[in-house]
Amino acid sequence: MSEREQYHHGDLRRAIMTAAVDT
């Protein structure tokens, strides 16, 4: 997995976490 993919994956997880907290 490339560094950029890892970063994007982390960003996606962060968005999911934020959405979970928002709910």
Secondary structure, DSSP 8 states (H G I E B T S, - for coil): --HHHHHHHHHHHHHHHHHHHH-
